[in-house]
Amino acid sequence: MKTFLTALVMGLCGALAVFISFSMGWATWVMFLAWVSYYLFGKSIKVYTPNFLQIILGILLGVLIQSMASLLVPTIGAMGFPLTVFILIGSLAYVSKINGLNNIPAWFLGLIIFFGVHPELQVIPVLGLLVPIVTGVIFALINDIGLKYINTKF
């Protein structure tokens, strides 16, 4: 019975998440990446929050990479983009020494989301990435609460 209820909660959460994502025209994989990141980075809001911040910072790093590269490419050609990536990704080795900014995989999840969706470099499209990310985290919380309830009652 416990396995059935677990499957039911997980299946319902997943199906509802996909339905909402498709209905809203979101990149479903972004929502599921955020969902999985909740489980990978803490399974509690208190532990997850600094990691969530680093995912957002990874998105902003992607914006910075894209912006700087667009300035360098006209000047130095095709090497402008890889040079920008080299400098900014390399800087993570130093940034990761700062307490609370030391989860490099979280930074890279943000970069993956940014470069995977490839939004226009404008405020609204970039901020729009937060919607499926936050929704994914909410579904992770709902799923986690449901599974914890099942584990305590059965």
N, CA, C and O of each residue as an XYZ file, in Angstrom:
616
protein
N       0.825     -1.201      0.000
C       0.000      0.000      0.000
C       0.867      1.262      0.000
O       0.561      2.233     -0.691
N       1.948      1.238      0.779
C       2.830      2.399      0.874
C       3.447      2.723     -0.492
O       3.517      3.889     -0.882
N       3.887      1.703     -1.208
C       4.487      1.911     -2.531
C       3.453      2.468     -3.500
O       3.763      3.345     -4.306
N       2.234      1.965     -3.422
C       1.167      2.460     -4.291
C       0.904      3.940     -4.026
O       0.789      4.730     -4.963
N       0.808      4.316     -2.751
C       0.552      5.719     -2.403
C       1.725      6.615     -2.811
O       1.526      7.740     -3.270
N       2.936      6.108     -2.639
C       4.121      6.856     -3.075
C       4.064      7.090     -4.584
O       4.303      8.200     -5.060
N       3.748      6.042     -5.323
C       3.637      6.155     -6.781
C       2.531      7.132     -7.167
O       2.671      7.898     -8.121
N       1.439      7.096     -6.421
C       0.312      7.981     -6.696
C       0.707      9.449     -6.499
O       0.429     10.288     -7.356
N       1.349      9.754     -5.380
C       1.778     11.133     -5.105
C       2.768     11.608     -6.164
O       2.617     12.693     -6.725
N       3.779     10.789     -6.430
C       4.794     11.172     -7.413
C       4.177     11.340     -8.803
O       4.471     12.307     -9.506
N       3.330     10.405     -9.188
C       2.695     10.467    -10.506
C       1.779     11.670    -10.660
O       1.791     12.342    -11.692
N       0.977     11.942     -9.623
C       0.072     13.092     -9.683
C       0.842     14.407     -9.740
O       0.512     15.291    -10.531
N       1.859     14.530     -8.908
C       2.675     15.756     -8.921
C       3.338     15.943    -10.286
O       3.324     17.038    -10.847
N       3.910     14.879    -10.805
C       4.574     14.956    -12.107
C       3.608     15.293    -13.228
O       3.905     16.130    -14.080
N       2.452     14.643    -13.228
C       1.455     14.885    -14.279
C       0.922     16.313    -14.217
O       0.771     16.971    -15.247
N       0.640     16.787    -13.014
C       0.146     18.159    -12.861
C       1.219     19.167    -13.278
O       0.919     20.173    -13.921
N       2.459     18.889    -12.909
C       3.566     19.774    -13.290
C       3.695     19.858    -14.809
O       3.855     20.946    -15.363
N       3.626     18.718    -15.472
C       3.734     18.696    -16.937
C       2.540     19.411    -17.570
O       2.701     20.172    -18.524
N       1.355     19.165    -17.042
C       0.158     19.823    -17.576
C       0.287     21.342    -17.481
O       0.036     22.054    -18.454
N       0.676     21.828    -16.316
C       0.831     23.275    -16.123
C       1.925     23.818    -17.036
O       1.747     24.849    -17.685
N       3.043     23.126    -17.081
C       4.162     23.570    -17.908
C       3.779     23.654    -19.384
O       4.066     24.650    -20.047
N       3.136     22.616    -19.892
C       2.708     22.620    -21.300
C       1.678     23.724    -21.544
O       1.734     24.424    -22.555
N       0.736     23.872    -20.606
C      -0.312     24.883    -20.755
C       0.258     26.298    -20.787
O      -0.259     27.170    -21.484
N       1.322     26.514    -20.029
C       1.921     27.846    -19.942
C       3.026     28.066    -20.972
O       3.525     29.182    -21.117
N       3.407     27.020    -21.680
C       4.461     27.150    -22.685
C       5.861     27.251    -22.100
O       6.764     27.815    -22.719
N       6.037     26.698    -20.899
C       7.355     26.735    -20.263
C       8.217     25.590    -20.772
O       7.715     24.596    -21.297
N       9.518     25.748    -20.605
C      10.444     24.641    -20.856
C      10.297     23.678    -19.676
O      10.788     23.950    -18.581
N       9.625     22.562    -19.905
C       9.320     21.608    -18.832
C      10.583     21.117    -18.142
O      10.594     20.921    -16.927
N      11.640     20.919    -18.908
C      12.884     20.410    -18.330
C      13.448     21.374    -17.290
O      14.113     20.937    -16.350
N      13.197     22.680    -17.439
C      13.677     23.660    -16.451
C      12.961     23.422    -15.127
O      13.582     23.440    -14.064
N      11.667     23.204    -15.197
C      10.890     22.947    -13.989
C      11.367     21.670    -13.292
O      11.522     21.645    -12.071
N      11.597     20.615    -14.072
C      12.056     19.365    -13.471
C      13.491     19.475    -12.952
O      13.839     18.822    -11.968
N      14.312     20.278    -13.589
C      15.676     20.501    -13.096
C      15.631     21.189    -11.729
O      16.390     20.841    -10.825
N      14.738     22.162    -11.589
C      14.576     22.834    -10.297
C      14.033     21.859     -9.255
O      14.461     21.879     -8.101
N      13.107     21.021     -9.654
C      12.522     20.016     -8.766
C      13.623     19.112     -8.235
O      13.733     18.900     -7.027
N      14.426     18.586     -9.130
C      15.505     17.666     -8.746
C      16.555     18.388     -7.895
O      17.133     17.792     -6.987
N      16.801     19.667     -8.187
C      17.812     20.403     -7.420
C      17.407     20.518     -5.950
O      18.265     20.531     -5.068
N      16.102     20.601     -5.689
C      15.628     20.636     -4.302
C      16.054     19.367     -3.559
O      16.483     19.427     -2.407
N      15.931     18.231     -4.227
C      16.323     16.963     -3.607
C      17.840     16.815     -3.528
O      18.359     16.250     -2.566
N      18.537     17.311     -4.516
C      20.005     17.196     -4.509
C      20.659     18.105     -3.476
O      21.690     17.761     -2.899
N      20.053     19.267     -3.249
C      20.699     20.280     -2.423
C      19.988     20.546     -1.106
O      19.969     21.690     -0.651
N      19.405     19.538     -0.481
C      18.989     19.770      0.883
C      17.674     19.228      1.372
O      17.594     18.819      2.530
N      16.644     19.199      0.568
C      15.329     18.721      0.980
C      14.738     19.492      2.151
O      13.909     18.956      2.886
N      15.147     20.727      2.333
C      14.482     21.630      3.272
C      14.715     23.048      2.756
O      15.751     23.337      2.158
N      13.759     23.914      2.990
C      13.873     25.288      2.491
C      15.115     25.965      3.058
O      15.820     26.674      2.340
N      15.383     25.751      4.333
C      16.532     26.404      4.971
C      17.849     26.000      4.304
O      18.697     26.852      4.039
N      18.019     24.723      4.037
C      19.259     24.242      3.417
C      19.273     24.575      1.923
O      20.324     24.881      1.360
N      18.104     24.514      1.291
C      18.035     24.699     -0.154
C      18.213     26.162     -0.579
O      18.752     26.423     -1.654
N      17.776     27.108      0.233
C      17.766     28.520     -0.162
C      19.112     29.039     -0.660
O      19.143     29.672     -1.716
N      20.239     28.806      0.043
C      21.509     29.299     -0.508
C      21.866     28.639     -1.842
O      22.507     29.261     -2.689
N      21.461     27.403     -2.029
C      21.711     26.714     -3.295
C      20.831     27.278     -4.407
O      21.268     27.415     -5.549
N      19.590     27.603     -4.060
C      18.682     28.246     -5.012
C      19.275     29.580     -5.468
O      19.256     29.904     -6.655
N      19.793     30.338     -4.523
C      20.439     31.614     -4.847
C      21.574     31.407     -5.845
O      21.741     32.200     -6.772
N      22.349     30.353     -5.658
C      23.473     30.093     -6.555
C      23.004     29.652     -7.945
O      23.681     29.919     -8.937
N      21.867     28.987     -8.023
C      21.290     28.673     -9.337
C      20.936     29.977    -10.050
O      21.217     30.141    -11.237
N      20.320     30.900     -9.319
C      19.968     32.206     -9.887
C      21.232     32.964    -10.287
O      21.275     33.587    -11.348
N      22.254     32.910     -9.443
C      23.522     33.563     -9.783
C      24.152     32.928    -11.022
O      24.794     33.618    -11.814
N      23.972     31.628    -11.192
C      24.456     30.957    -12.398
C      23.761     31.486    -13.645
O      24.386     31.643    -14.693
N      22.463     31.761    -13.527
C      21.730     32.365    -14.649
C      22.295     33.750    -14.943
O      22.518     34.103    -16.101
N      22.528     34.532    -13.888
C      23.099     35.871    -14.077
C      24.509     35.801    -14.649
O      24.908     36.664    -15.430
N      25.261     34.779    -14.265
C      26.589     34.577    -14.847
C      26.457     34.296    -16.345
O      27.270     34.768    -17.140
N      25.450     33.539    -16.723
C      25.188     33.295    -18.141
C      24.886     34.585    -18.885
O      25.360     34.790    -20.003
N      24.094     35.456    -18.262
C      23.800     36.767    -18.853
C      25.090     37.559    -19.029
O      25.314     38.171    -20.074
N      25.937     37.543    -18.002
C      27.212     38.264    -18.058
C      28.123     37.701    -19.149
O      28.749     38.455    -19.894
N      28.191     36.384    -19.237
C      29.005     35.745    -20.283
C      28.513     36.173    -21.663
O      29.302     36.586    -22.513
N      27.211     36.072    -21.874
C      26.638     36.426    -23.175
C      26.869     37.904    -23.491
O      27.204     38.254    -24.623
N      26.691     38.764    -22.496
C      26.861     40.204    -22.702
C      28.306     40.564    -23.006
O      28.584     41.307    -23.948
N      29.227     40.035    -22.204
C      30.651     40.333    -22.432
C      31.126     39.776    -23.770
O      31.887     40.427    -24.485
N      30.680     38.586    -24.098
C      31.087     37.977    -25.366
C      30.589     38.803    -26.547
O      31.288     38.945    -27.550
N      29.382     39.347    -26.425
C      28.853     40.158    -27.533
C      29.659     41.437    -27.728
O      29.655     42.015    -28.815
N      30.347     41.879    -26.686
C      31.240     43.035    -26.819
C      32.597     42.636    -27.382
O      33.205     43.387    -28.145
N      33.068     41.450    -27.004
C      34.401     41.019    -27.435
C      34.441     40.454    -28.851
O      35.419     40.656    -29.571
N      33.397     39.755    -29.252
C      33.408     39.097    -30.569
C      33.651     40.094    -31.710
O      34.444     39.796    -32.603
N      32.998     41.270    -31.716
C      33.284     42.208    -32.804
C      34.737     42.711    -32.800
O      35.267     43.105    -33.839
N      35.366     42.692    -31.630
C      36.732     43.197    -31.512
C      37.780     42.135    -31.812
O      38.713     42.373    -32.579
N      37.622     40.952    -31.198
C      38.671     39.929    -31.359
C      38.201     38.692    -32.121
O      38.948     37.723    -32.265
N      36.976     38.729    -32.601
C      36.488     37.632    -33.429
C      35.925     36.465    -32.632
O      35.483     36.617    -31.494
N      35.954     35.309    -33.255
C      35.328     34.103    -32.713
C      35.875     33.697    -31.350
O      35.193     32.993    -30.606
N      37.067     34.115    -31.012
C      37.650     33.750    -29.713
C      37.050     34.547    -28.557
O      37.334     34.257    -27.395
N      36.226     35.546    -28.862
C      35.628     36.367    -27.812
C      34.756     35.581    -26.850
O      34.790     35.807    -25.641
N      33.976     34.657    -27.392
C      33.083     33.870    -26.530
C      33.860     32.895    -25.645
O      33.658     32.895    -24.431
N      34.752     32.054    -26.216
C      35.494     31.137    -25.348
C      36.374     31.867    -24.327
O      36.553     31.385    -23.208
N      36.918     33.015    -24.705
C      37.737     33.784    -23.763
C      36.888     34.276    -22.594
O      37.310     34.220    -21.439
N      35.696     34.755    -22.907
C      34.781     35.204    -21.855
C      34.410     34.046    -20.934
O      34.410     34.197    -19.712
N      34.095     32.900    -21.514
C      33.762     31.714    -20.715
C      34.949     31.337    -19.835
O      34.774     31.055    -18.649
N      36.143     31.328    -20.398
C      37.349     30.979    -19.646
C      37.515     31.885    -18.428
O      37.753     31.405    -17.319
N      37.393     33.177    -18.636
C      37.604     34.135    -17.541
C      36.511     34.015    -16.484
O      36.807     33.935    -15.292
N      35.258     34.003    -16.909
C      34.167     34.022    -15.933
C      33.954     32.675    -15.251
O      33.691     32.635    -14.049
N      34.061     31.584    -15.982
C      33.946     30.274    -15.338
C      35.157     30.049    -14.434
O      35.029     29.499    -13.340
N      36.316     30.471    -14.891
C      37.516     30.369    -14.053
C      37.380     31.147    -12.757
O      37.929     30.750    -11.730
N      36.651     32.255    -12.802
C      36.470     33.061    -11.590
C      35.668     32.323    -10.522
O      35.740     32.672     -9.344
N      34.904     31.301    -10.924
C      34.145     30.523     -9.936
C      35.060     29.826     -8.936
O      34.655     29.567     -7.803
N      36.278     29.523     -9.341
C      37.231     28.911     -8.406
C      37.477     29.843     -7.224
O      37.684     29.387     -6.099
N      37.453     31.141     -7.481
C      37.652     32.123     -6.410
C      36.348     32.431     -5.687
O      36.319     32.513     -4.459
N      35.281     32.601     -6.441
C      33.979     32.894     -5.842
C      33.551     31.763     -4.913
O      32.937     32.009     -3.875
N      33.871     30.532     -5.279
C      33.460     29.380     -4.471
C      34.155     29.329     -3.114
O      33.788     28.516     -2.266
N      35.135     30.172     -2.900
C      35.792     30.261     -1.586
C      34.943     31.059     -0.600
O      35.193     31.026      0.605
N      33.945     31.772     -1.108
C      33.070     32.580     -0.265
C      31.979     31.677      0.311
O      31.286     30.971     -0.421
N      31.843     31.717      1.628
C      30.827     30.908      2.294
C      29.436     31.270      1.752
O      29.077     32.446      1.685
N      28.673     30.264      1.372
C      27.342     30.473      0.821
C      27.324     30.576     -0.694
O      26.254     30.579     -1.303
N      28.498     30.661     -1.306
C      28.590     30.719     -2.769
C      29.478     29.599     -3.289
O      30.058     29.706     -4.370
N      29.581     28.539     -2.524
C      30.567     27.493     -2.806
C      30.011     26.237     -3.480
O      30.699     25.219     -3.549
N      28.786     26.298     -3.972
C      28.205     25.125     -4.626
C      28.312     25.292     -6.148
O      27.381     25.768     -6.797
N      29.436     24.902     -6.691
C      29.678     25.070     -8.127
C      28.636     24.331     -8.975
O      28.213     24.877     -9.994
N      28.196     23.111     -8.606
C      27.133     22.483     -9.409
C      25.858     23.333     -9.489
O      25.192     23.336    -10.525
N      25.511     24.047     -8.425
C      24.326     24.914     -8.473
C      24.540     26.052     -9.472
O      23.635     26.381    -10.239
N      25.728     26.652     -9.467
C      26.053     27.690    -10.454
C      25.874     27.132    -11.868
O      25.304     27.788    -12.741
N      26.370     25.913    -12.077
C      26.290     25.322    -13.412
C      24.858     24.961    -13.796
O      24.517     25.000    -14.978
N      24.011     24.612    -12.826
C      22.598     24.393    -13.156
C      21.987     25.684    -13.696
O      21.219     25.661    -14.658
N      22.332     26.805    -13.071
C      21.866     28.098    -13.580
C      22.371     28.375    -14.982
O      21.623     28.849    -15.837
N      23.646     28.078    -15.218
C      24.211     28.254    -16.565
C      23.511     27.348    -17.577
O      23.213     27.770    -18.694
N      23.253     26.107    -17.181
C      22.566     25.161    -18.068
C      21.179     25.691    -18.426
O      20.770     25.652    -19.587
N      20.464     26.183    -17.423
C      19.128     26.726    -17.678
C      19.220     27.916    -18.636
O      18.475     27.991    -19.613
N      20.135     28.840    -18.352
C      20.250     30.031    -19.199
C      20.602     29.675    -20.639
O      19.920     30.096    -21.574
N      21.665     28.901    -20.812
C      22.097     28.588    -22.172
C      21.184     27.571    -22.858
O      21.128     27.517    -24.087
N      20.464     26.762    -22.065
C      19.521     25.815    -22.654
C      18.275     26.498    -23.187
O      17.807     26.183    -24.281
N      17.737     27.437    -22.412
C      16.544     28.173    -22.841
C      16.941     29.271    -23.832
O      16.207     29.559    -24.777
N      18.086     29.867    -23.612
C      18.638     30.929    -24.462
C      17.643     32.081    -24.635
O      17.228     32.396    -25.750
N      17.262     32.712    -23.499
C      16.313     33.823    -23.608
C      16.983     35.051    -24.226
O      18.208     35.161    -24.259
N      16.153     35.963    -24.709
C      16.686     37.237    -25.179
C      17.352     37.932    -23.996
O      16.922     37.772    -22.853
N      18.390     38.693    -24.270
C      19.090     39.407    -23.200
C      18.332     40.680    -22.836
O      18.795     41.797    -23.066
N      17.170     40.472    -22.269
C      16.335     41.549    -21.766
C      15.802     41.108    -20.410
O      15.746     39.915    -20.111
N      15.416     42.074    -19.602
C      15.030     41.789    -18.216
C      13.869     40.797    -18.132
O      13.958     39.810    -17.401
N      12.795     41.038    -18.859
C      11.592     40.206    -18.731
C      11.850     38.750    -19.133
O      11.475     37.853    -18.378
N      12.469     38.473    -20.280
C      12.724     37.064    -20.614
C      13.644     36.361    -19.611
O      13.444     35.186    -19.303
N      14.646     37.076    -19.103
C      15.554     36.451    -18.129
C      14.819     36.220    -16.813
O      14.923     35.143    -16.227
N      14.079     37.219    -16.346
C      13.297     37.034    -15.118
C      12.229     35.960    -15.298
O      11.851     35.286    -14.340
N      11.745     35.802    -16.528
C      10.749     34.773    -16.824
C      11.244     33.366    -16.539
O      10.440     32.452    -16.350
N      12.555     33.181    -16.506
C      13.108     31.865    -16.162
C      12.769     31.480    -14.726
O      12.718     30.297    -14.392
N      12.539     32.480    -13.878
C      12.223     32.196    -12.476
C      10.896     31.463    -12.317
O      10.723     30.691    -11.374
N       9.967     31.697    -13.222
C       8.632     31.107    -13.071
C       8.685     29.577    -13.089
O       8.207     28.959    -12.138
N       9.241     28.937    -14.124
C       9.297     27.471    -14.069
C      10.250     26.951    -12.991
O      10.064     25.847    -12.480
N      11.266     27.740    -12.644
C      12.182     27.304    -11.584
C      11.450     27.269    -10.246
O      11.491     26.261     -9.540
N      10.787     28.356     -9.901
C      10.054     28.414     -8.625
C       8.930     27.376     -8.619
O       8.689     26.734     -7.597
N       8.250     27.209     -9.740
C       7.187     26.204     -9.825
C       7.745     24.805     -9.596
O       7.124     23.993     -8.909
N       8.902     24.523    -10.162
C       9.538     23.224     -9.947
C       9.863     22.979     -8.486
O       9.679     21.872     -7.980
N      10.346     24.011     -7.808
C      10.656     23.891     -6.377
C       9.370     23.683     -5.578
O       9.343     22.892     -4.635
N       8.314     24.386     -5.951
C       7.029     24.211     -5.261
C       6.520     22.775     -5.427
O       6.043     22.168     -4.468
N       6.624     22.240     -6.634
C       6.210     20.847     -6.841
C       7.091     19.885     -6.048
O       6.605     18.872     -5.547
N       8.367     20.190     -5.933
C       9.252     19.351     -5.116
C       8.798     19.372     -3.661
O       8.770     18.334     -3.000
N       8.442     20.557     -3.162
C       7.962     20.677     -1.780
C       6.665     19.899     -1.578
O       6.520     19.163     -0.602
N       5.731     20.065     -2.497
C       4.454     19.343     -2.399
C       4.696     17.838     -2.418
O       4.142     17.099     -1.605
N       5.520     17.400     -3.346
C       5.851     15.981     -3.451
C       6.507     15.487     -2.162
O       6.149     14.428     -1.646
N       7.457     16.246     -1.650
C       8.179     15.859     -0.440
C       7.251     15.786      0.772
O       7.340     14.856      1.573
N       6.370     16.764      0.901
C       5.406     16.759      2.009
C       4.495     15.535      1.904
O       4.225     14.868      2.903
N       4.027     15.246      0.693
C       3.175     14.067      0.487
C       3.885     12.776      0.844
O       3.313     11.905      1.500
N       5.141     12.651      0.409
C       5.899     11.428      0.699
C       6.213     11.301      2.188
O       6.186     10.197      2.731
N       6.506     12.411      2.847
C       6.757     12.368      4.295
C       5.492     11.956      5.041
O       5.552     11.194      6.005
N       4.359     12.460      4.592
C       3.091     12.088      5.214
C       2.847     10.585      5.075
O       2.467      9.919      6.038
N       3.065     10.067      3.887
C       2.888      8.625      3.651
C       3.828      7.823      4.538
O       3.426      6.816      5.120
N       5.068      8.259      4.642
C       6.056      7.525      5.448
C       5.730      7.537      6.935
O       6.088      6.600      7.649
N       5.056      8.582      7.416
C       4.706      8.614      8.842
C       3.405      7.871      9.140
O       3.209      7.397     10.260
N       2.522      7.764      8.160
C       1.213      7.145      8.394
C       1.157      5.669      8.003
O       0.274      4.945      8.463
N       2.085      5.211      7.162
C       1.998      3.823      6.684
C       3.282      3.079      6.938
O       3.389      1.900      6.601
